[in-house]
């Protein structure tokens, strides 16, 4: 989870995404980006919504009426969301909450803390973080590697460690993310000789 610097002078935490409507009474299944959902989703908690500008919810907040776990899934009810149709209109919305000044959550960083960090794979620096892009499904670290930008999903399986003090992001990317795969390299190597042969 990434802490994003907001434009209103307050820092906000991204704590969840509304995945799908649940039942007929306005409940929504929740994808959690917080280690402490019971604390975050207490009755009366208010969240800023990140939704497309065309959404009727754009620029609005929601207030938690009830939070519970149903069949192993976190489910949330909001004030004034009383039926399935209203719940459907909130699907894919991302929930942000104002951060207390003295609050720190595990595995959470401000964007500005990540930008400029070296990206290290197997002990070798392979690039540098130039920005963080926030999307509904996940955040992406945009890494400048040589002459290109590489989009690295900011998930624990690929980015197992962030060490701001050392100025490093440790990555364990899948093959091909930072380098061309062997067959692609072979094709590129063959291309110049083909062109040279054609010119002779």
N, C-alpha and C positions, 0 to 999 in steps of 0.2 A: 504493500500500500504506500502511496506517495502522499505527502502533505503538500498541498498546492498553495502558493501565495495568492491570496485573493486581491481584488482591486479595491476593496472597501477598507483596506487598512487592517483587517482582521485575517488571521490565518485560519484556514479551514481544513478539516480532515474529511477525506472521502471514506465513508463507513459502510456503504452498501449499494447494491443495484437491485431494482425491482424486476424480477425475472418473468413472472406470469401471474395471472389472476388465479385465485384459489377459492373455490366454492361460489356461493351466490350472495354473500353478505359483505363484499368489498375487501376481502382479505387478499394479500399479495404474498407470494413466495419471495424470499429475500436471499440474495447472494451476499454474504458478509465479507467486508474488508476490515473488520475490527476484531481484536482479541477479546473484547468484553461487551458482547451484544446486550446483555441484561442491563448494563450501565448506560449504554447508548440509547436503547430503545424503550426507555421507561415511559409510562403514560405522561403526556405533556411535553415530551421532547420535540423540538422543532428542527426541521431539516430544510436546507435550501435544495431546490431541485435543479438538476442539470438535464435539460430536455431540449429538443429542437425548437427553433423560434416559432415554427408553425403550430406547436403543441398548445392546447388551451391552458396548460399548466406553466407555460413559460413565464419566468419572473415571479412565480409564486412559491410559497413555502407550504409544508405539510406538518401536521402535528400528530404524534402517535397517540392512538386511543388504547391500543393493546398490542403486546408482543407475546408470542408463544411459540413453542416447538411442537409441530404436528407431524406425526409419522417420520420423525427424524429431520424434518425440514423447518427452518426458521420462517415464521409467518408473521406479518405485521398488518394491523388495522390502523387506518388514519381517520381523523375527524372529517366529516363531510364526504367520505368515500363509503357509501352505504350499499352499493350493489356491484354486480360483476361488470356492468358496462362502465361504471366510473373507474373501477380497478383496472380494466383493460386499457383505459386512456393513460395510465401511469406506467405501463409495462416498458421496460428498458430505461426508465429514469434512473439517474445516479443521485445518491443522497449525500449531501455535504453538511457538516455541522461545524459551528464555530469552535475553535480550540481555546481552552483556557490558557492564560499566559504561562502558567507553571506546569502545563501538562505535556507529557511526552509519552507516546505510545510505541510499543515495540515494533521494529521493522517499519518505521515511518520516517520519511525524510522530506524536507522542503526541496522544491525543484532546484533552487539556487545552490543547495548543498551538493547536488549531484552533478550539476553542470561544471565541466572542467576536470572531473576526476578521470584518471587513467583507467582504461579498461584492460584487465590482465587475464590472459588465458595461459595456463600451464607455465606460469612464471614469466611470461613475455608480454610486454605492452603491445596490444594490437590496435589501439585507438584511444579516443578521448570522447567523453560525453559532451555533446554540444547543446542538447535540449531534451526535454521530456514531453512527449505527446500523450494526452489523456484521451482514451477511448472507452466506450461503454464496456467492452469485453475485458480490457486490460490496459495497462500503461505500457508505453514503448520508450526505451532509451534510444535516442538517436545518436549514433556513434560515428564520429569522423574517423575513417580508417583509410589511410592513403588519400586517394583522390575521390573516394566515394563515401556516401553516408549509408550506414548499416542500421536497420531497424531491429532492435533486440527486445523481445518480449520481457517485460520486467516482472518475471515470475521466479519463484525460488528455485525451480528446476534448472533454469538457465542462468540466473543471477543469484547464486547461493550466499554471497557475502558482499556487503557494502562497508567499507572502512573509511569514513570521512577523515579521520585523524591521519591515516596514511595516504589519503588522496587516491584511493583505489576502489574500483569495482571489480570483483572477481567473477568471471563468466565461465560457464561450461556449455558452450553453444553446440548445436548439432553440426555435423559436417556440412560444409558449403556456405555457412553463414558469413564467415570472414574471408573465405578463400574459394577460388574456383575448384570444382571437383575435377579429378584427373581426366575424365572423358571430355569435359568442356575445355580444359587446357589443351588437350591433344588436338581438338578441332581448331582452336585458335592458332596453334602452332602450324597446322597444315594450311591454313588460309593464305599466309603470305607466299608460300612456295607455289600454291596454285596460281596466285596472281602473277608471280614472277614467270611461271611457265607460260601463262597466257600472253605475257608481253613479249616473249622471245619470238 
